[in-house]
Amino acid sequence: MLNVTPDYLLGFSEAPTAPGRPGNAPGAWLAEIDVRAGAGGGGEAMITYQPDGNGNQIEQDAVRAGWEIPDGYLRSELRVDPAAARIIEVVGDSMEPTLRSGDRVLINLADRTPSPPGVFALWDGFGVVVKRIEFVPHSDPATIRIISDNSHHPAYERTADEVNVIGRLAWMARRL
């Protein structure tokens, strides 16, 4: 994560750069978070705790893998700051044909407002889901409609207070 070797952090090496990652690499390293976002009933987040050196435990997302994506592509094409990008796996069929189980999606954590409507990762009160969301016009209290692309999964609504929008989807990868 810091682009340094464990030996460097422990003081056993003077070479801070991790092997295979030149210090001037043009790509941005993105964490694939160990959340299987439900395109259906909801997924759950895996959390790890790391010591901070002062006897405290710091909560962190469990990193499942790392992806390197060209920085220029992230910033220019996807309009995503690499610091605000995370990748998660989709599980379930509720977003088919748009997204399939096993797809990886890049979430822009800096874009959390569903205006305009779009596909987002969110906590809907039951789990982490990837759904199409939109504000319900003139609703009081403010309400968000949560929609599956698969017609076999009905849309549902939650008040804005019941939902934690994690971020808008900006990209996806799928095996052929």
PyMOL commands that set and color helices and strands:
alter all, ss='L'
color gray80, all
select helices_A, chain A and resi 6-9+71-77+82-84+160-162
alter helices_A, ss='H'
color red, helices_A
select strands_A, chain A and resi 27-38+47-51+57-61+63-70+85-91+104-108+118-123+128-135+143-147+156-159+164-173
alter strands_A, ss='S'
color yellow, strands_A
deselect
rebuild
show_as cartoon
